[in-house]
Amino acid sequence: MLRKSILICATLLAIHATAGAEKNEPPPEADPAAEPAKPERLCIRSEKLELVASQLADLQHIPPSPELIRKAREAGVDANPVYAKFGVTGEFNSFKIWLENLKETADAPLVCGRARSGERIVLIAAVRAGVLELVGKNSLHAEVIEDFRDPYLVVRDAKGSSRRISVDGENYGSTIALPPEWDRPLFVQLVATGPNGPRPVAERWVGKMPQNDSTGAVTEGLQSPEAWLMQLRRAADARTLRSNRLLSQEATSHARMICESGKLGHELDPYGDPEARLLKRGIEARVVGEAVARAATMRAALHAIEDSPSHRMTVTDPRFTDAGYGKAKDDRGRTCAVILLAAWPRKVH
């Protein structure tokens, strides 16, 4: 996700105009033949998500996020991210509120699937901002919805090497051939820029999905984000980074905003992307990058970053010289993590 800034997840401000009568104008009479307004649909039914829900219906608990995502990808679900809620018969209002909250923080429409086992009900929901459809054995059709732009693919092969491929066609999409010499299976992400900035909007495996996908995992046993990033960059033959206090201040501020807003993105305040946010603090850099994640623990958040090809390409970019680390806790106890990177940052005022 490199422009002059490397991003992974532009702020979109919408002004809604409401038409109404003047104060001295009588209200219009209701049309007796008019049909009552239909309630807004919270999500669109997905047969693939219903299959995932049916697989989880007999469980006694919601599976950890990696397991949930794995089951979704095995069922052919490419939408990202994916969420699950368990409940029992009679809890309709609880599910409705859950979907309303997801819809409020999502940057694209929701798709969902439901299943029931006895009294237990499972509802799976995902955010659909784009699609990755397999065409034959070695091609993918990539497409994003109207509110998203600048799509591209990041492809990780079986050896852990990642490549970036541009996607032409914008909202009409593009079909892209994947060279057969690239070692299968391939993990493919479709990245595009939406209301909260760029992020992976769809993911798919090409070739048989591995039983344990732990390509180059380094989170196990590490005690700090600094040690994790140092080891990750060493494995990628990238330089060690200096810990930068000013970058850490901005990273911490953004982590708090993620937790408070409930939105996972890079452009959540009026200042815009990470480069603009640093300029607000009087810091200018040749290149600016950021990785954000939210998970139950810091270790899980760091693992999500390193397991995502697009995020991993960002944090291991060899041009960076400095890094800042931020974290916060949301009202559900989850960790919001931000890794902010810059190349030769300097104070400008």
ROMARVO-245823 format. One line per 2 residues: number of its first residue (from 1); for each residue x, y, z of C-alpha. Coordinates in Angstrom, 3 decimals, always signed. Layout:
! ROMARVO-245823
NUM	X:Y:Z  ...
***
This chain:
! ROMARVO-245823
1	+0.000:+0.000:+0.000  +2.494:+2.516:-1.100
3	+1.713:+5.849:-2.534  +4.002:+8.421:-1.007
5	+2.464:+6.943:+2.118  +2.102:+3.255:+2.796
7	-1.332:+2.541:+4.200  -3.407:-0.423:+4.926
9	-6.667:+0.558:+5.939  -9.637:+9.276:+2.718
11	-12.015:+10.270:+5.239  -15.399:+10.525:+3.554
13	-17.596:+13.313:+4.908  -21.212:+13.170:+3.766
15	-23.748:+15.964:+4.261  -27.314:+14.739:+4.159
17	-29.894:+17.364:+3.110  -33.416:+17.003:+4.476
19	-36.335:+18.553:+2.576  -39.188:+19.981:+4.615
21	-42.132:+22.406:+4.515  -41.867:+26.041:+5.547
23	-43.220:+26.804:+8.991  -46.319:+28.519:+7.618
25	-47.022:+25.788:+5.085  -49.523:+23.076:+6.058
27	-48.150:+19.540:+6.168  -48.902:+17.438:+3.091
29	-51.736:+14.971:+3.369  -50.774:+11.346:+3.576
31	-51.528:+9.231:+0.545  -53.871:+6.507:+1.772
33	-52.776:+4.253:-1.075  -49.066:+4.607:-0.277
35	-47.405:+1.494:+1.055  -45.645:+1.741:+4.426
37	-41.876:+2.203:+4.167  -40.003:-1.046:+4.336
39	-37.458:-1.340:+7.160  -33.842:-0.952:+6.081
41	-32.192:-4.287:+5.383  -29.308:-4.833:+7.795
43	-27.554:-7.494:+5.729  -27.821:-9.539:+2.545
45	-28.265:-13.302:+2.783  -25.246:-15.397:+1.832
47	-25.523:-19.156:+1.285  -21.791:-19.569:+1.915
49	-22.054:-17.826:+5.276  -25.063:-20.006:+6.108
51	-22.825:-23.011:+5.495  -20.242:-21.605:+7.921
53	-22.954:-20.925:+10.487  -24.259:-24.485:+10.222
55	-20.724:-25.820:+10.846  -20.508:-23.763:+14.042
57	-24.048:-24.341:+15.316  -23.145:-27.363:+17.444
59	-20.247:-25.625:+19.199  -20.542:-24.385:+22.766
61	-18.633:-21.149:+22.163  -17.595:-18.668:+19.479
63	-14.329:-19.904:+17.961  -11.229:-17.685:+18.039
65	-11.030:-15.237:+15.148  -8.358:-17.181:+13.186
67	-10.514:-20.334:+13.309  -13.628:-18.426:+12.252
69	-11.798:-16.835:+9.312  -10.313:-20.179:+8.305
71	-13.744:-21.837:+8.198  -15.062:-18.915:+6.141
73	-12.229:-19.191:+3.613  -12.685:-22.983:+3.391
75	-16.357:-22.362:+2.519  -15.343:-19.972:-0.255
77	-16.195:-16.755:+1.619  -13.856:-14.004:+0.411
79	-15.416:-11.017:+2.242  -13.318:-9.362:+4.945
81	-13.641:-8.954:+7.904  -15.851:-11.761:+9.287
83	-17.783:-11.752:+12.603  -19.897:-14.270:+14.546
85	-22.546:-14.133:+17.269  -24.045:-17.019:+19.236
87	-27.405:-16.895:+20.949  -30.573:-18.820:+21.679
89	-34.152:-18.797:+20.426  -35.981:-15.636:+21.483
91	-32.960:-13.338:+21.360  -34.038:-11.626:+18.126
93	-33.491:-8.124:+19.522  -29.969:-9.002:+20.639
95	-29.040:-10.143:+17.125  -30.682:-7.053:+15.625
97	-28.679:-4.708:+17.864  -25.484:-6.628:+17.057
99	-26.069:-6.214:+13.322  -26.973:-2.532:+13.738
101	-23.722:-1.915:+15.598  -21.721:-3.738:+12.921
103	-23.460:-1.778:+10.169  -22.711:+1.510:+11.939
105	-18.948:+0.861:+12.055  -18.620:-0.993:+8.714
107	-17.414:+0.836:+5.615  -19.413:-1.350:+3.187
109	-22.624:-3.456:+3.109  -22.959:-6.563:+5.292
111	-23.650:-10.097:+4.114  -24.767:-12.708:+6.613
113	-25.833:-16.291:+7.193  -27.766:-17.935:+10.027
115	-28.073:-21.482:+11.296  -29.848:-23.183:+14.169
117	-29.139:-26.260:+16.251  -31.821:-26.926:+18.848
119	-32.198:-23.737:+20.845  -28.805:-22.410:+19.730
121	-28.595:-19.866:+16.902  -25.450:-18.766:+15.089
123	-25.262:-15.619:+12.981  -22.203:-14.949:+10.794
125	-21.710:-11.539:+9.185  -19.033:-10.150:+6.880
127	-18.274:-6.792:+5.265  -18.422:-6.971:+1.458
129	-16.519:-4.167:-0.262  -15.116:-6.295:-3.086
131	-14.951:-9.765:-4.585  -12.229:-12.200:-5.603
133	-13.648:-14.912:-7.853  -11.594:-17.847:-9.103
135	-11.671:-18.137:-12.902  -10.328:-21.529:-13.921
137	-7.272:-22.685:-11.984  -4.899:-19.781:-12.469
139	-6.935:-16.573:-12.793  -8.880:-14.326:-10.435
141	-11.550:-11.734:-11.185  -11.163:-8.784:-8.791
143	-13.799:-6.103:-8.343  -14.653:-3.451:-5.725
145	-17.885:-1.619:-4.927  -18.563:+1.986:-5.942
147	-17.297:+3.636:-2.734  -13.857:+2.001:-3.052
149	-10.983:+2.879:-5.418  -7.358:+2.151:-6.320
151	-7.620:-1.660:-6.031  -4.613:-3.973:-6.209
153	-3.688:-7.524:-5.251  -1.039:-8.750:-2.844
155	-0.143:-12.389:-3.500  +1.857:-14.541:-1.045
157	+3.250:-17.831:-2.343  +3.959:-21.061:-0.462
159	+7.512:-19.891:+0.356  +6.311:-16.692:+1.997
161	+7.298:-14.306:-0.807  +4.760:-11.571:-1.603
163	+4.112:-9.624:-4.792  +1.890:-6.655:-5.597
165	-0.250:-6.647:-8.775  -2.271:-3.671:-10.009
167	-5.968:-4.106:-10.808  -7.325:-2.145:-13.762
169	-10.961:-1.473:-14.505  -11.928:+0.135:-11.175
171	-15.604:-0.719:-10.444  -15.856:-2.934:-13.547
173	-13.105:-5.126:-12.185  -10.349:-7.019:-13.892
175	-9.403:-10.654:-14.492  -5.789:-11.372:-13.578
177	-3.744:-14.416:-14.535  -1.496:-15.831:-11.791
179	+1.697:-17.385:-13.244  +1.665:-21.184:-12.807
181	+5.321:-21.114:-11.705  +4.437:-19.283:-8.502
183	+4.503:-21.895:-5.721  +0.998:-22.963:-4.686
185	-0.986:-22.494:-2.604  -1.249:-18.747:-3.071
187	-2.886:-16.484:-0.508  -4.384:-13.467:-2.319
189	-5.632:-10.213:-0.830  -7.620:-7.568:-2.698
191	-6.756:-4.157:-1.214  -8.693:-0.953:-1.972
193	-9.210:+2.516:-0.513  -12.581:+3.174:+1.105
195	-14.143:+5.734:+3.472  -11.629:+4.960:+6.255
197	-8.594:+4.548:+3.996  -7.118:+1.484:+2.279
199	-7.588:-2.030:+3.656  -7.836:-5.670:+2.529
201	-11.434:-6.035:+1.334  -11.346:-9.658:+0.128
203	-9.119:-12.720:+0.551  -8.906:-16.076:-1.199
205	-6.636:-19.119:-1.433  -5.603:-20.373:-4.873
207	-4.659:-24.026:-4.586  -5.280:-26.302:-1.622
209	-5.527:-24.342:+1.599  -2.791:-25.511:+4.034
211	-3.800:-27.134:+7.302  -1.598:-24.821:+9.339
213	-0.794:-21.497:+7.743  +2.082:-20.178:+9.847
215	+4.395:-18.891:+7.127  +7.237:-17.120:+8.854
217	+5.341:-16.621:+12.142  +7.456:-14.842:+14.774
219	+4.901:-13.739:+17.386  +5.260:-16.806:+19.601
221	+7.264:-16.032:+22.741  +7.860:-12.350:+22.010
223	+7.213:-9.873:+24.798  +6.933:-6.533:+22.981
225	+5.924:-5.016:+19.608  +9.485:-3.665:+19.270
227	+11.034:-7.146:+19.554  +8.399:-8.592:+17.224
229	+9.038:-5.999:+14.524  +12.815:-6.289:+14.846
231	+12.651:-10.050:+14.322  +10.152:-9.748:+11.474
233	+12.338:-7.232:+9.639  +15.488:-9.249:+10.263
235	+13.850:-12.229:+8.571  +13.058:-9.973:+5.592
237	+16.636:-8.588:+5.443  +15.360:-5.103:+6.298
239	+17.198:-2.652:+8.552  +16.576:-2.382:+12.289
241	+14.373:+0.582:+13.182  +14.921:+3.295:+15.752
243	+12.154:+3.680:+18.324  +10.747:+7.187:+17.868
245	+8.943:+8.926:+20.748  +6.952:+11.326:+18.529
247	+5.815:+8.485:+16.255  +4.758:+6.523:+19.333
249	+2.701:+9.473:+20.583  +0.805:+9.637:+17.298
251	+0.452:+5.837:+17.154  -1.008:+5.806:+20.681
253	-3.414:+8.648:+19.832  -4.634:+6.758:+16.762
255	-4.978:+3.486:+18.692  -7.283:+5.282:+21.134
257	-9.338:+6.668:+18.256  -9.743:+3.165:+16.801
259	-10.945:+1.837:+20.146  -13.294:+4.782:+20.789
261	-14.826:+4.844:+17.308  -15.108:+1.089:+16.860
263	-13.708:+1.541:+13.329  -10.495:-0.045:+12.121
265	-8.874:+2.357:+9.663  -6.160:+4.897:+8.972
267	-8.270:+7.981:+8.258  -10.591:+8.362:+11.221
269	-9.992:+12.020:+12.081  -10.254:+15.252:+10.038
271	-6.486:+15.351:+9.468  -6.653:+12.322:+7.181
273	-3.973:+9.727:+6.548  -0.849:+8.991:+8.649
275	+1.315:+11.411:+6.660  -1.151:+14.252:+7.272
277	-1.492:+13.331:+10.955  +2.289:+13.523:+11.399
279	+2.412:+16.896:+9.640  -0.154:+18.074:+12.187
281	+2.474:+17.256:+14.832  +5.159:+19.085:+12.848
283	+6.841:+15.921:+11.527  +7.742:+15.361:+7.892
285	+9.200:+12.158:+6.407  +10.214:+10.814:+3.002
287	+7.833:+7.861:+3.345  +5.170:+7.168:+5.977
289	+3.455:+3.849:+6.678  +1.048:+2.371:+9.184
291	-0.371:-1.006:+10.188  -3.408:-1.269:+12.453
293	-5.110:-4.251:+14.062  -7.673:-5.034:+16.757
295	-7.748:-8.347:+18.607  -8.235:-9.924:+22.023
297	-4.555:-9.461:+22.945  -1.522:-7.594:+21.658
299	+0.049:-10.862:+20.538  -3.052:-11.739:+18.507
301	-3.067:-8.243:+16.961  +0.601:-8.552:+15.945
303	-0.013:-12.023:+14.518  -2.889:-10.634:+12.418
305	-0.512:-8.013:+10.981  +2.249:-10.483:+10.140
307	-0.220:-13.021:+8.705  -1.664:-10.427:+6.295
309	+0.519:-10.157:+3.156  -0.313:-6.482:+2.583
311	+0.327:-5.502:+6.222  +3.526:-7.535:+6.339
313	+4.847:-5.840:+3.185  +4.280:-2.500:+4.886
315	+6.060:-3.191:+8.185  +9.034:-4.886:+6.472
317	+9.567:-2.187:+3.826  +13.362:-1.592:+3.781
319	+13.060:+2.178:+3.366  +11.833:+2.855:+6.890
321	+14.253:+4.094:+9.561  +11.977:+4.840:+12.553
323	+8.943:+3.272:+14.198  +6.378:+4.190:+16.814
325	+4.128:+1.808:+18.744  +0.673:+2.519:+20.109
327	-1.963:+0.490:+21.916  -5.281:+1.037:+23.660
329	-8.175:-1.006:+25.084  -11.760:-0.711:+23.914
331	-14.895:-1.114:+26.036  -14.890:-4.869:+25.337
333	-11.320:-5.296:+26.548  -9.853:-5.797:+23.072
335	-6.434:-4.410:+22.149  -6.156:-1.780:+19.397
337	-2.587:-1.836:+18.052  -0.893:+0.684:+15.744
339	+2.575:+0.424:+14.204  +3.572:+3.784:+12.668
341	+6.667:+3.893:+10.449  +8.631:+6.669:+8.745
343	+11.759:+7.165:+6.645  +14.086:+9.845:+8.071
345	+11.416:+11.826:+9.984  +12.300:+15.414:+10.947
347	+10.672:+18.337:+12.724  +9.510:+21.042:+10.316
349	+7.975:+23.543:+12.745
***
